Structure formats: C-alpha cells, structure tokens
Amino acid sequence: MRTVTAYIRRSPEACWRVIVDPVLLTHWVPGLRRAVVISLGPFNLPAEIHFEFSTSLAYTLVYTYDLAARSMRFEPRLGKRDGVRGYVRIDPFDEGARIEYGLEVGEARSPADVELGDVDALVAAFVKWMHAEPAS
C-alpha cells in the first residue's frame, strides 16, 4: 500500500466533511464520473458506494469509520480485482490539517486505470479542491 501525507490550510473538520461526502467525490476525485451510495451506516455515513469512472472501471467500496480519530477504511466488495483498498486519516496540524491517505489498487487494472488509482494525484486533487473552495 502506498501512503501519501499532505497539509491543508483548512480545519480538520472541514476536510473530514468533504472526504466523507459522496456528493462531492466527483468534484475532486480524478476521472470519477459517478458515485452512488448503495447503503448508509451509523451516523448516516456511506457504508457502501458504487463508483463509475471515465474508463470502463466500476466497483463498489465498503467503509468503516472511526469518527473520534477522523479516519476511515475502505475495501472493495464488487469488482475486487479493479477496486481499491485503503484508508484516510485527518489530523489537526498547525493552522490547518494533515491528511494521510493510503491506497492499494486491484491487480486487474489496465495501465490507464492504474493512473486513476495514483494516490499522489488523488491527494493533490483533494488539496487543490479544498484550497479552491470558500472556507466554511
């Protein structure tokens, strides 16, 4: 699993709200065309989401959360060979937040689909989107 850490000039709470909001995923996840919540879990957070990308890539992920630690883990349910497995953790840091994102892509991905699972690009896109959005 490849892990990337980045720093964001936003509160950990603002970062957490964005990272767990399935409606916002298509705004910052590179290549993501649709994210459909299949089921909700505790605290009204997504328990399973179906993802469709600009390529033929599609899979579902199931989520577990540790709200006190602002962290979540995810793993594929359908499309395991194409899906991703990983975690996100958001901590306070100076005047903003530190995000740690770990990601492992499925072994059946094409080279173009492997690019969509590049954790560096994913975190960079999240940071860029967070810095572009008005502070909440």
N, C-alpha and C positions, 0 to 999 in steps of 0.2 A: 504494500500500500504506500502510495506517495503522499506526503504531507506537506502543506504549504501554510505559512503563517503570514498575516498581513495586518497592518494597523490602519484604523479608520477614524476619521475626525468626526465621529458621531457617537452617541451614547450606546452602551451595550444593549439597552432596552430597544432603541430604535433599530439596531442591527438585527436583534432577535425577532422583532415583529416582522421584518422583511423576509428573513430567512425561512420563517415558518408559514408565510402567507402564500398559498398555492396560486392565488390570482396574480401575484406579482412575479412569479417564476419566469413567465415568458418575456418579461421586460428586461431581465438581466442574464438568464442562462443562454449562452451561445447556441444557436441552432434549434432551440426548443420552440416547437410550433404550438403544441397544446399540452396542458397539464389538467387532468380531470380527477377530482377527488372521488375515489370509489367508496371509502368509508372514513368516518370520523372516530377518534378515540377519546380518551379523557381530555378534559379542558377544551373540547371542541377543536382539537388539532387533528390534522390529517393522519389517519392510521395507514391508509394505502392510497397511492396516487398512480394513475396511468399516464405515461409520458409518450409523446409522439414528437419526433424530431424532423428536421427538414430533409433528412435522408429517409430511408425506409426503416430506420431504427425505431422500435417501440418496445416498451417493457413497463412493468409495474414495480414500485418500491413499497415496502412496508417500513414504518417508522416507529421508533421508541424514543421517549423524551426524558430528560432529567431537567425539569424546569428550574430548580434551585441553582443548578450549575450552568444554565443556558446552553445545554448540549442536546444533540440528537444523534441517533444512529439510524442507518437505513441499509436495507439489503433487498435484493430482487426477489419477487415472488413468481411472476410470469416473465418469461424472456430472460432467464438467469444467465444464459451464455452471452447475451447482448447487454445486460443491465450493468449496474454499478453497485458497489458496496462501499460504505464509508461512514464518516461522522463529521459533525461540525460542532465546535465549541467556541463560545464568545465570552471573553473576559474583559473586565474594566482594565484600561491601560492609560495612564496619564490623563489627558483631557478627552479621551475617546475610548476606543475598543480595540481589542486584539482578537482576530478570528483565526482559528486553526481549523483547517479543512483537510481531511484525509479521504483519498479516493482510490479505488481499485476498479478497473474496467473489466468486463467479461471477456473471456478468451476468444469468442467467436466474432468479434467486431472487425469490420473492414478497416483499412487504413484511414479512410475519411471519418468513420465512426469513432476510431481511437482518438482522433483530433478533438472530437466533440467531448471526450472524456478527459481532456487535458486539464488537470487541477490548477495549473498556473494560470491558464486562460480563464477558467471559471472564477477563480478568486479575484483576478484582475478585473473581470467584468462586474463582479459584485461590488468591489471597492469603487470602481468608476461610477456605477449607478448610484451607490449610496452618497457619494460626494456631489453628484449632479442633482439629487433630489433636495427640495427645500427641507430644512431641519424641522423635525416635529417636536 
